């Protein structure tokens, strides 16, 4: 099976690529899927939410503490976590420091995945 890597393309390109991959491998035997490892990373905010929050209130109550949402200046920080799984189970989570690139990926792969 081939390795698929993110090259910074737009999400719609990736949706099409994933759909093509799924269709191309729809009839692959189970033994082939046992050789596949899936991986992804996610950004986790340490304070607050990743989305907009809305509050219904009267104009005179706009600064009432029950109608406000506390924030931390400059975002409060975040961490990026990378993980993987396959038919053999789940790998160890790994905290990503800095920007994830091919060299970092090759470095963390042996320490986070499972024995052969």
Secondary structure, 3 states (H helix, E strand, C coil): CCCCCCCCCCHHHHHHHHHHHHHHCCCCCHHHHCCCEEEEEEEEECCCCCCCCCCCCCHHHCCCHHHCCCCCHHHCCEEEEEEEEECCEECCCEEECCCCCHHHHHHHHHHHCCCC
